[in-house]
Amino acid sequence: MSTHLAATVYWSGMVVLFFFWAYGIASFVFDLKNKIIPGLVKYRRGRRAEKAEQQREEEREEREQQLY
């Protein structure tokens, strides 16, 4: 009887640990999908826009220099 109880407690503990392990993996995947990847995309768009704005500014200054 004691070994049966020990086996039941052991397997119950493994099921609980597996649940939290699977929950952690699923939570990480959803965080990647909903927060991290969109944040990286937004950051890259911002950097590209900033670079394009800087390039336009440099071209404008260059044209101003040529006018004078």
mmCIF file of the N, C-alpha and C atoms, coordinates in Angstrom:
data_MODEL
# 
_entry.id   MODEL 
# 
loop_
_atom_site.group_PDB 
_atom_site.id 
_atom_site.type_symbol 
_atom_site.label_atom_id 
_atom_site.label_alt_id 
_atom_site.label_comp_id 
_atom_site.label_asym_id 
_atom_site.label_entity_id 
_atom_site.label_seq_id 
_atom_site.pdbx_PDB_ins_code 
_atom_site.Cartn_x 
_atom_site.Cartn_y 
_atom_site.Cartn_z 
_atom_site.occupancy 
_atom_site.B_iso_or_equiv 
_atom_site.pdbx_formal_charge 
_atom_site.auth_seq_id 
_atom_site.auth_comp_id 
_atom_site.auth_asym_id 
_atom_site.auth_atom_id 
_atom_site.pdbx_PDB_model_num 
ATOM 1   N N  . MET A 1 1  ? 0.822  -1.203 0.000   1.00 0.00 ? 1  MET A N  1 
ATOM 2   C CA . MET A 1 1  ? 0.000  0.000  0.000   1.00 0.00 ? 1  MET A CA 1 
ATOM 3   C C  . MET A 1 1  ? 0.862  1.262  0.000   1.00 0.00 ? 1  MET A C  1 
ATOM 4   N N  . SER A 1 2  ? 1.952  1.219  0.725   1.00 0.00 ? 2  SER A N  1 
ATOM 5   C CA . SER A 1 2  ? 2.824  2.379  0.832   1.00 0.00 ? 2  SER A CA 1 
ATOM 6   C C  . SER A 1 2  ? 3.461  2.728  -0.508  1.00 0.00 ? 2  SER A C  1 
ATOM 7   N N  . THR A 1 3  ? 3.865  1.703  -1.280  1.00 0.00 ? 3  THR A N  1 
ATOM 8   C CA . THR A 1 3  ? 4.474  1.970  -2.571  1.00 0.00 ? 3  THR A CA 1 
ATOM 9   C C  . THR A 1 3  ? 3.449  2.528  -3.544  1.00 0.00 ? 3  THR A C  1 
ATOM 10  N N  . HIS A 1 4  ? 2.203  2.079  -3.432  1.00 0.00 ? 4  HIS A N  1 
ATOM 11  C CA . HIS A 1 4  ? 1.149  2.603  -4.301  1.00 0.00 ? 4  HIS A CA 1 
ATOM 12  C C  . HIS A 1 4  ? 0.902  4.087  -4.002  1.00 0.00 ? 4  HIS A C  1 
ATOM 13  N N  . LEU A 1 5  ? 0.883  4.443  -2.734  1.00 0.00 ? 5  LEU A N  1 
ATOM 14  C CA . LEU A 1 5  ? 0.701  5.839  -2.344  1.00 0.00 ? 5  LEU A CA 1 
ATOM 15  C C  . LEU A 1 5  ? 1.881  6.689  -2.808  1.00 0.00 ? 5  LEU A C  1 
ATOM 16  N N  . ALA A 1 6  ? 3.087  6.163  -2.666  1.00 0.00 ? 6  ALA A N  1 
ATOM 17  C CA . ALA A 1 6  ? 4.278  6.899  -3.088  1.00 0.00 ? 6  ALA A CA 1 
ATOM 18  C C  . ALA A 1 6  ? 4.259  7.115  -4.604  1.00 0.00 ? 6  ALA A C  1 
ATOM 19  N N  . ALA A 1 7  ? 3.859  6.101  -5.336  1.00 0.00 ? 7  ALA A N  1 
ATOM 20  C CA . ALA A 1 7  ? 3.794  6.226  -6.795  1.00 0.00 ? 7  ALA A CA 1 
ATOM 21  C C  . ALA A 1 7  ? 2.735  7.243  -7.197  1.00 0.00 ? 7  ALA A C  1 
ATOM 22  N N  . THR A 1 8  ? 1.604  7.243  -6.525  1.00 0.00 ? 8  THR A N  1 
ATOM 23  C CA . THR A 1 8  ? 0.536  8.200  -6.825  1.00 0.00 ? 8  THR A CA 1 
ATOM 24  C C  . THR A 1 8  ? 0.993  9.628  -6.525  1.00 0.00 ? 8  THR A C  1 
ATOM 25  N N  . VAL A 1 9  ? 1.637  9.835  -5.398  1.00 0.00 ? 9  VAL A N  1 
ATOM 26  C CA . VAL A 1 9  ? 2.147  11.156 -5.043  1.00 0.00 ? 9  VAL A CA 1 
ATOM 27  C C  . VAL A 1 9  ? 3.212  11.591 -6.048  1.00 0.00 ? 9  VAL A C  1 
ATOM 28  N N  . TYR A 1 10 ? 4.099  10.669 -6.427  1.00 0.00 ? 10 TYR A N  1 
ATOM 29  C CA . TYR A 1 10 ? 5.154  10.971 -7.395  1.00 0.00 ? 10 TYR A CA 1 
ATOM 30  C C  . TYR A 1 10 ? 4.554  11.403 -8.725  1.00 0.00 ? 10 TYR A C  1 
ATOM 31  N N  . TRP A 1 11 ? 3.637  10.610 -9.253  1.00 0.00 ? 11 TRP A N  1 
ATOM 32  C CA . TRP A 1 11 ? 3.046  10.930 -10.558 1.00 0.00 ? 11 TRP A CA 1 
ATOM 33  C C  . TRP A 1 11 ? 2.182  12.180 -10.496 1.00 0.00 ? 11 TRP A C  1 
ATOM 34  N N  . SER A 1 12 ? 1.505  12.399 -9.385  1.00 0.00 ? 12 SER A N  1 
ATOM 35  C CA . SER A 1 12 ? 0.724  13.626 -9.230  1.00 0.00 ? 12 SER A CA 1 
ATOM 36  C C  . SER A 1 12 ? 1.647  14.849 -9.256  1.00 0.00 ? 12 SER A C  1 
ATOM 37  N N  . GLY A 1 13 ? 2.762  14.734 -8.580  1.00 0.00 ? 13 GLY A N  1 
ATOM 38  C CA . GLY A 1 13 ? 3.742  15.828 -8.590  1.00 0.00 ? 13 GLY A CA 1 
ATOM 39  C C  . GLY A 1 13 ? 4.296  16.069 -9.980  1.00 0.00 ? 13 GLY A C  1 
ATOM 40  N N  . MET A 1 14 ? 4.569  15.000 -10.718 1.00 0.00 ? 14 MET A N  1 
ATOM 41  C CA . MET A 1 14 ? 5.081  15.139 -12.081 1.00 0.00 ? 14 MET A CA 1 
ATOM 42  C C  . MET A 1 14 ? 4.051  15.815 -12.984 1.00 0.00 ? 14 MET A C  1 
ATOM 43  N N  . VAL A 1 15 ? 2.787  15.483 -12.824 1.00 0.00 ? 15 VAL A N  1 
ATOM 44  C CA . VAL A 1 15 ? 1.724  16.100 -13.634 1.00 0.00 ? 15 VAL A CA 1 
ATOM 45  C C  . VAL A 1 15 ? 1.634  17.591 -13.331 1.00 0.00 ? 15 VAL A C  1 
ATOM 46  N N  . VAL A 1 16 ? 1.707  17.944 -12.052 1.00 0.00 ? 16 VAL A N  1 
ATOM 47  C CA . VAL A 1 16 ? 1.653  19.359 -11.667 1.00 0.00 ? 16 VAL A CA 1 
ATOM 48  C C  . VAL A 1 16 ? 2.859  20.103 -12.228 1.00 0.00 ? 16 VAL A C  1 
ATOM 49  N N  . LEU A 1 17 ? 4.042  19.524 -12.102 1.00 0.00 ? 17 LEU A N  1 
ATOM 50  C CA . LEU A 1 17 ? 5.234  20.174 -12.640 1.00 0.00 ? 17 LEU A CA 1 
ATOM 51  C C  . LEU A 1 17 ? 5.174  20.290 -14.152 1.00 0.00 ? 17 LEU A C  1 
ATOM 52  N N  . PHE A 1 18 ? 4.662  19.268 -14.826 1.00 0.00 ? 18 PHE A N  1 
ATOM 53  C CA . PHE A 1 18 ? 4.522  19.323 -16.281 1.00 0.00 ? 18 PHE A CA 1 
ATOM 54  C C  . PHE A 1 18 ? 3.558  20.428 -16.680 1.00 0.00 ? 18 PHE A C  1 
ATOM 55  N N  . PHE A 1 19 ? 2.465  20.590 -15.934 1.00 0.00 ? 19 PHE A N  1 
ATOM 56  C CA . PHE A 1 19 ? 1.500  21.645 -16.233 1.00 0.00 ? 19 PHE A CA 1 
ATOM 57  C C  . PHE A 1 19 ? 2.181  23.008 -16.190 1.00 0.00 ? 19 PHE A C  1 
ATOM 58  N N  . PHE A 1 20 ? 2.936  23.284 -15.140 1.00 0.00 ? 20 PHE A N  1 
ATOM 59  C CA . PHE A 1 20 ? 3.583  24.590 -15.026 1.00 0.00 ? 20 PHE A CA 1 
ATOM 60  C C  . PHE A 1 20 ? 4.696  24.763 -16.067 1.00 0.00 ? 20 PHE A C  1 
ATOM 61  N N  . TRP A 1 21 ? 5.378  23.679 -16.422 1.00 0.00 ? 21 TRP A N  1 
ATOM 62  C CA . TRP A 1 21 ? 6.394  23.725 -17.463 1.00 0.00 ? 21 TRP A CA 1 
ATOM 63  C C  . TRP A 1 21 ? 5.758  24.077 -18.806 1.00 0.00 ? 21 TRP A C  1 
ATOM 64  N N  . ALA A 1 22 ? 4.662  23.382 -19.144 1.00 0.00 ? 22 ALA A N  1 
ATOM 65  C CA . ALA A 1 22 ? 3.968  23.649 -20.413 1.00 0.00 ? 22 ALA A CA 1 
ATOM 66  C C  . ALA A 1 22 ? 3.375  25.055 -20.408 1.00 0.00 ? 22 ALA A C  1 
ATOM 67  N N  . TYR A 1 23 ? 2.819  25.478 -19.268 1.00 0.00 ? 23 TYR A N  1 
ATOM 68  C CA . TYR A 1 23 ? 2.265  26.825 -19.163 1.00 0.00 ? 23 TYR A CA 1 
ATOM 69  C C  . TYR A 1 23 ? 3.352  27.877 -19.386 1.00 0.00 ? 23 TYR A C  1 
ATOM 70  N N  . GLY A 1 24 ? 4.535  27.649 -18.849 1.00 0.00 ? 24 GLY A N  1 
ATOM 71  C CA . GLY A 1 24 ? 5.647  28.587 -19.025 1.00 0.00 ? 24 GLY A CA 1 
ATOM 72  C C  . GLY A 1 24 ? 6.071  28.690 -20.478 1.00 0.00 ? 24 GLY A C  1 
ATOM 73  N N  . ILE A 1 25 ? 6.141  27.558 -21.164 1.00 0.00 ? 25 ILE A N  1 
ATOM 74  C CA . ILE A 1 25 ? 6.521  27.577 -22.577 1.00 0.00 ? 25 ILE A CA 1 
ATOM 75  C C  . ILE A 1 25 ? 5.462  28.303 -23.396 1.00 0.00 ? 25 ILE A C  1 
ATOM 76  N N  . ALA A 1 26 ? 4.192  27.996 -23.155 1.00 0.00 ? 26 ALA A N  1 
ATOM 77  C CA . ALA A 1 26 ? 3.113  28.658 -23.900 1.00 0.00 ? 26 ALA A CA 1 
ATOM 78  C C  . ALA A 1 26 ? 3.102  30.156 -23.618 1.00 0.00 ? 26 ALA A C  1 
ATOM 79  N N  . SER A 1 27 ? 3.309  30.538 -22.379 1.00 0.00 ? 27 SER A N  1 
ATOM 80  C CA . SER A 1 27 ? 3.349  31.953 -22.018 1.00 0.00 ? 27 SER A CA 1 
ATOM 81  C C  . SER A 1 27 ? 4.499  32.665 -22.724 1.00 0.00 ? 27 SER A C  1 
ATOM 82  N N  . PHE A 1 28 ? 5.652  32.021 -22.793 1.00 0.00 ? 28 PHE A N  1 
ATOM 83  C CA . PHE A 1 28 ? 6.804  32.609 -23.485 1.00 0.00 ? 28 PHE A CA 1 
ATOM 84  C C  . PHE A 1 28 ? 6.513  32.790 -24.969 1.00 0.00 ? 28 PHE A C  1 
ATOM 85  N N  . VAL A 1 29 ? 5.896  31.791 -25.590 1.00 0.00 ? 29 VAL A N  1 
ATOM 86  C CA . VAL A 1 29 ? 5.567  31.881 -27.018 1.00 0.00 ? 29 VAL A CA 1 
ATOM 87  C C  . VAL A 1 29 ? 4.589  33.032 -27.263 1.00 0.00 ? 29 VAL A C  1 
ATOM 88  N N  . PHE A 1 30 ? 3.564  33.143 -26.424 1.00 0.00 ? 30 PHE A N  1 
ATOM 89  C CA . PHE A 1 30 ? 2.598  34.234 -26.593 1.00 0.00 ? 30 PHE A CA 1 
ATOM 90  C C  . PHE A 1 30 ? 3.244  35.598 -26.352 1.00 0.00 ? 30 PHE A C  1 
ATOM 91  N N  . ASP A 1 31 ? 4.175  35.685 -25.400 1.00 0.00 ? 31 ASP A N  1 
ATOM 92  C CA . ASP A 1 31 ? 4.897  36.941 -25.186 1.00 0.00 ? 31 ASP A CA 1 
ATOM 93  C C  . ASP A 1 31 ? 5.723  37.305 -26.412 1.00 0.00 ? 31 ASP A C  1 
ATOM 94  N N  . LEU A 1 32 ? 6.394  36.315 -26.992 1.00 0.00 ? 32 LEU A N  1 
ATOM 95  C CA . LEU A 1 32 ? 7.148  36.571 -28.214 1.00 0.00 ? 32 LEU A CA 1 
ATOM 96  C C  . LEU A 1 32 ? 6.227  37.106 -29.305 1.00 0.00 ? 32 LEU A C  1 
ATOM 97  N N  . LYS A 1 33 ? 5.101  36.413 -29.485 1.00 0.00 ? 33 LYS A N  1 
ATOM 98  C CA . LYS A 1 33 ? 4.185  36.758 -30.572 1.00 0.00 ? 33 LYS A CA 1 
ATOM 99  C C  . LYS A 1 33 ? 3.531  38.121 -30.364 1.00 0.00 ? 33 LYS A C  1 
ATOM 100 N N  . ASN A 1 34 ? 3.165  38.438 -29.149 1.00 0.00 ? 34 ASN A N  1 
ATOM 101 C CA . ASN A 1 34 ? 2.353  39.629 -28.902 1.00 0.00 ? 34 ASN A CA 1 
ATOM 102 C C  . ASN A 1 34 ? 3.131  40.839 -28.397 1.00 0.00 ? 34 ASN A C  1 
ATOM 103 N N  . LYS A 1 35 ? 4.331  40.660 -27.889 1.00 0.00 ? 35 LYS A N  1 
ATOM 104 C CA . LYS A 1 35 ? 5.061  41.795 -27.319 1.00 0.00 ? 35 LYS A CA 1 
ATOM 105 C C  . LYS A 1 35 ? 6.435  41.989 -27.929 1.00 0.00 ? 35 LYS A C  1 
ATOM 106 N N  . ILE A 1 36 ? 7.241  40.944 -27.924 1.00 0.00 ? 36 ILE A N  1 
ATOM 107 C CA . ILE A 1 36 ? 8.648  41.096 -28.292 1.00 0.00 ? 36 ILE A CA 1 
ATOM 108 C C  . ILE A 1 36 ? 8.810  41.330 -29.788 1.00 0.00 ? 36 ILE A C  1 
ATOM 109 N N  . ILE A 1 37 ? 8.198  40.484 -30.614 1.00 0.00 ? 37 ILE A N  1 
ATOM 110 C CA . ILE A 1 37 ? 8.350  40.638 -32.064 1.00 0.00 ? 37 ILE A CA 1 
ATOM 111 C C  . ILE A 1 37 ? 7.736  41.955 -32.550 1.00 0.00 ? 37 ILE A C  1 
ATOM 112 N N  . PRO A 1 38 ? 6.505  42.330 -32.128 1.00 0.00 ? 38 PRO A N  1 
ATOM 113 C CA . PRO A 1 38 ? 5.997  43.645 -32.552 1.00 0.00 ? 38 PRO A CA 1 
ATOM 114 C C  . PRO A 1 38 ? 6.861  44.801 -32.059 1.00 0.00 ? 38 PRO A C  1 
ATOM 115 N N  . GLY A 1 39 ? 7.438  44.667 -30.881 1.00 0.00 ? 39 GLY A N  1 
ATOM 116 C CA . GLY A 1 39 ? 8.328  45.712 -30.371 1.00 0.00 ? 39 GLY A CA 1 
ATOM 117 C C  . GLY A 1 39 ? 9.574  45.855 -31.224 1.00 0.00 ? 39 GLY A C  1 
ATOM 118 N N  . LEU A 1 40 ? 10.141 44.734 -31.645 1.00 0.00 ? 40 LEU A N  1 
ATOM 119 C CA . LEU A 1 40 ? 11.317 44.784 -32.519 1.00 0.00 ? 40 LEU A CA 1 
ATOM 120 C C  . LEU A 1 40 ? 10.975 45.386 -33.878 1.00 0.00 ? 40 LEU A C  1 
ATOM 121 N N  . VAL A 1 41 ? 9.803  45.033 -34.417 1.00 0.00 ? 41 VAL A N  1 
ATOM 122 C CA . VAL A 1 41 ? 9.382  45.577 -35.706 1.00 0.00 ? 41 VAL A CA 1 
ATOM 123 C C  . VAL A 1 41 ? 9.191  47.086 -35.597 1.00 0.00 ? 41 VAL A C  1 
ATOM 124 N N  . LYS A 1 42 ? 8.559  47.526 -34.522 1.00 0.00 ? 42 LYS A N  1 
ATOM 125 C CA . LYS A 1 42 ? 8.347  48.959 -34.305 1.00 0.00 ? 42 LYS A CA 1 
ATOM 126 C C  . LYS A 1 42 ? 9.682  49.690 -34.159 1.00 0.00 ? 42 LYS A C  1 
ATOM 127 N N  . TYR A 1 43 ? 10.609 49.096 -33.447 1.00 0.00 ? 43 TYR A N  1 
ATOM 128 C CA . TYR A 1 43 ? 11.933 49.695 -33.262 1.00 0.00 ? 43 TYR A CA 1 
ATOM 129 C C  . TYR A 1 43 ? 12.650 49.839 -34.604 1.00 0.00 ? 43 TYR A C  1 
ATOM 130 N N  . ARG A 1 44 ? 12.610 48.774 -35.425 1.00 0.00 ? 44 ARG A N  1 
ATOM 131 C CA . ARG A 1 44 ? 13.291 48.835 -36.725 1.00 0.00 ? 44 ARG A CA 1 
ATOM 132 C C  . ARG A 1 44 ? 12.648 49.864 -37.637 1.00 0.00 ? 44 ARG A C  1 
ATOM 133 N N  . ARG A 1 45 ? 11.306 49.971 -37.623 1.00 0.00 ? 45 ARG A N  1 
ATOM 134 C CA . ARG A 1 45 ? 10.632 50.988 -38.435 1.00 0.00 ? 45 ARG A CA 1 
ATOM 135 C C  . ARG A 1 45 ? 11.042 52.381 -37.998 1.00 0.00 ? 45 ARG A C  1 
ATOM 136 N N  . GLY A 1 46 ? 11.109 52.585 -36.701 1.00 0.00 ? 46 GLY A N  1 
ATOM 137 C CA . GLY A 1 46 ? 11.515 53.881 -36.172 1.00 0.00 ? 46 GLY A CA 1 
ATOM 138 C C  . GLY A 1 46 ? 12.936 54.234 -36.573 1.00 0.00 ? 46 GLY A C  1 
ATOM 139 N N  . ARG A 1 47 ? 13.833 53.254 -36.507 1.00 0.00 ? 47 ARG A N  1 
ATOM 140 C CA . ARG A 1 47 ? 15.218 53.507 -36.904 1.00 0.00 ? 47 ARG A CA 1 
ATOM 141 C C  . ARG A 1 47 ? 15.309 53.838 -38.390 1.00 0.00 ? 47 ARG A C  1 
ATOM 142 N N  . ARG A 1 48 ? 14.531 53.123 -39.224 1.00 0.00 ? 48 ARG A N  1 
ATOM 143 C CA . ARG A 1 48 ? 14.544 53.405 -40.652 1.00 0.00 ? 48 ARG A CA 1 
ATOM 144 C C  . ARG A 1 48 ? 14.010 54.797 -40.940 1.00 0.00 ? 48 ARG A C  1 
ATOM 145 N N  . ALA A 1 49 ? 12.917 55.166 -40.266 1.00 0.00 ? 49 ALA A N  1 
ATOM 146 C CA . ALA A 1 49 ? 12.338 56.494 -40.468 1.00 0.00 ? 49 ALA A CA 1 
ATOM 147 C C  . ALA A 1 49 ? 13.313 57.572 -40.004 1.00 0.00 ? 49 ALA A C  1 
ATOM 148 N N  . GLU A 1 50 ? 13.977 57.327 -38.891 1.00 0.00 ? 50 GLU A N  1 
ATOM 149 C CA . GLU A 1 50 ? 14.954 58.280 -38.369 1.00 0.00 ? 50 GLU A CA 1 
ATOM 150 C C  . GLU A 1 50 ? 16.120 58.444 -39.344 1.00 0.00 ? 50 GLU A C  1 
ATOM 151 N N  . LYS A 1 51 ? 16.572 57.344 -39.916 1.00 0.00 ? 51 LYS A N  1 
ATOM 152 C CA . LYS A 1 51 ? 17.677 57.393 -40.876 1.00 0.00 ? 51 LYS A CA 1 
ATOM 153 C C  . LYS A 1 51 ? 17.264 58.142 -42.143 1.00 0.00 ? 51 LYS A C  1 
ATOM 154 N N  . ALA A 1 52 ? 16.039 57.892 -42.621 1.00 0.00 ? 52 ALA A N  1 
ATOM 155 C CA . ALA A 1 52 ? 15.548 58.587 -43.816 1.00 0.00 ? 52 ALA A CA 1 
ATOM 156 C C  . ALA A 1 52 ? 15.408 60.081 -43.543 1.00 0.00 ? 52 ALA A C  1 
ATOM 157 N N  . GLU A 1 53 ? 14.917 60.440 -42.359 1.00 0.00 ? 53 GLU A N  1 
ATOM 158 C CA . GLU A 1 53 ? 14.771 61.849 -41.992 1.00 0.00 ? 53 GLU A CA 1 
ATOM 159 C C  . GLU A 1 53 ? 16.143 62.523 -41.928 1.00 0.00 ? 53 GLU A C  1 
ATOM 160 N N  . GLN A 1 54 ? 17.111 61.831 -41.370 1.00 0.00 ? 54 GLN A N  1 
ATOM 161 C CA . GLN A 1 54 ? 18.465 62.389 -41.285 1.00 0.00 ? 54 GLN A CA 1 
ATOM 162 C C  . GLN A 1 54 ? 19.048 62.582 -42.684 1.00 0.00 ? 54 GLN A C  1 
ATOM 163 N N  . GLN A 1 55 ? 18.795 61.630 -43.569 1.00 0.00 ? 55 GLN A N  1 
ATOM 164 C CA . GLN A 1 55 ? 19.297 61.743 -44.940 1.00 0.00 ? 55 GLN A CA 1 
ATOM 165 C C  . GLN A 1 55 ? 18.642 62.922 -45.656 1.00 0.00 ? 55 GLN A C  1 
ATOM 166 N N  . ARG A 1 56 ? 17.331 63.110 -45.487 1.00 0.00 ? 56 ARG A N  1 
ATOM 167 C CA . ARG A 1 56 ? 16.652 64.260 -46.096 1.00 0.00 ? 56 ARG A CA 1 
ATOM 168 C C  . ARG A 1 56 ? 17.207 65.569 -45.559 1.00 0.00 ? 56 ARG A C  1 
ATOM 169 N N  . GLU A 1 57 ? 17.473 65.612 -44.270 1.00 0.00 ? 57 GLU A N  1 
ATOM 170 C CA . GLU A 1 57 ? 18.028 66.814 -43.643 1.00 0.00 ? 57 GLU A CA 1 
ATOM 171 C C  . GLU A 1 57 ? 19.412 67.128 -44.210 1.00 0.00 ? 57 GLU A C  1 
ATOM 172 N N  . GLU A 1 58 ? 20.229 66.088 -44.374 1.00 0.00 ? 58 GLU A N  1 
ATOM 173 C CA . GLU A 1 58 ? 21.566 66.304 -44.934 1.00 0.00 ? 58 GLU A CA 1 
ATOM 174 C C  . GLU A 1 58 ? 21.479 66.796 -46.369 1.00 0.00 ? 58 GLU A C  1 
ATOM 175 N N  . GLU A 1 59 ? 20.573 66.241 -47.165 1.00 0.00 ? 59 GLU A N  1 
ATOM 176 C CA . GLU A 1 59 ? 20.405 66.696 -48.547 1.00 0.00 ? 59 GLU A CA 1 
ATOM 177 C C  . GLU A 1 59 ? 19.927 68.149 -48.591 1.00 0.00 ? 59 GLU A C  1 
ATOM 178 N N  . ARG A 1 60 ? 19.019 68.513 -47.685 1.00 0.00 ? 60 ARG A N  1 
ATOM 179 C CA . ARG A 1 60 ? 18.528 69.885 -47.624 1.00 0.00 ? 60 ARG A CA 1 
ATOM 180 C C  . ARG A 1 60 ? 19.658 70.841 -47.268 1.00 0.00 ? 60 ARG A C  1 
ATOM 181 N N  . GLU A 1 61 ? 20.462 70.478 -46.284 1.00 0.00 ? 61 GLU A N  1 
ATOM 182 C CA . GLU A 1 61 ? 21.591 71.326 -45.895 1.00 0.00 ? 61 GLU A CA 1 
ATOM 183 C C  . GLU A 1 61 ? 22.605 71.441 -47.034 1.00 0.00 ? 61 GLU A C  1 
ATOM 184 N N  . GLU A 1 62 ? 22.815 70.348 -47.754 1.00 0.00 ? 62 GLU A N  1 
ATOM 185 C CA . GLU A 1 62 ? 23.746 70.380 -48.879 1.00 0.00 ? 62 GLU A CA 1 
ATOM 186 C C  . GLU A 1 62 ? 23.251 71.325 -49.979 1.00 0.00 ? 62 GLU A C  1 
ATOM 187 N N  . ARG A 1 63 ? 21.950 71.279 -50.261 1.00 0.00 ? 63 ARG A N  1 
ATOM 188 C CA . ARG A 1 63 ? 21.397 72.184 -51.254 1.00 0.00 ? 63 ARG A CA 1 
ATOM 189 C C  . ARG A 1 63 ? 21.503 73.646 -50.797 1.00 0.00 ? 63 ARG A C  1 
ATOM 190 N N  . GLU A 1 64 ? 21.285 73.891 -49.523 1.00 0.00 ? 64 GLU A N  1 
ATOM 191 C CA . GLU A 1 64 ? 21.418 75.239 -48.988 1.00 0.00 ? 64 GLU A CA 1 
ATOM 192 C C  . GLU A 1 64 ? 22.862 75.740 -49.131 1.00 0.00 ? 64 GLU A C  1 
ATOM 193 N N  . GLN A 1 65 ? 23.808 74.845 -48.851 1.00 0.00 ? 65 GLN A N  1 
ATOM 194 C CA . GLN A 1 65 ? 25.221 75.213 -48.987 1.00 0.00 ? 65 GLN A CA 1 
ATOM 195 C C  . GLN A 1 65 ? 25.563 75.551 -50.449 1.00 0.00 ? 65 GLN A C  1 
ATOM 196 N N  . GLN A 1 66 ? 24.990 74.831 -51.383 1.00 0.00 ? 66 GLN A N  1 
ATOM 197 C CA . GLN A 1 66 ? 25.255 75.080 -52.796 1.00 0.00 ? 66 GLN A CA 1 
ATOM 198 C C  . GLN A 1 66 ? 24.642 76.398 -53.253 1.00 0.00 ? 66 GLN A C  1 
ATOM 199 N N  . LEU A 1 67 ? 23.539 76.803 -52.643 1.00 0.00 ? 67 LEU A N  1 
ATOM 200 C CA . LEU A 1 67 ? 22.874 78.060 -53.029 1.00 0.00 ? 67 LEU A CA 1 
ATOM 201 C C  . LEU A 1 67 ? 23.709 79.261 -52.600 1.00 0.00 ? 67 LEU A C  1 
ATOM 202 N N  . TYR A 1 68 ? 24.454 79.158 -51.517 1.00 0.00 ? 68 TYR A N  1 
ATOM 203 C CA . TYR A 1 68 ? 25.196 80.323 -51.034 1.00 0.00 ? 68 TYR A CA 1 
ATOM 204 C C  . TYR A 1 68 ? 26.591 80.356 -51.500 1.00 0.00 ? 68 TYR A C  1 
# 
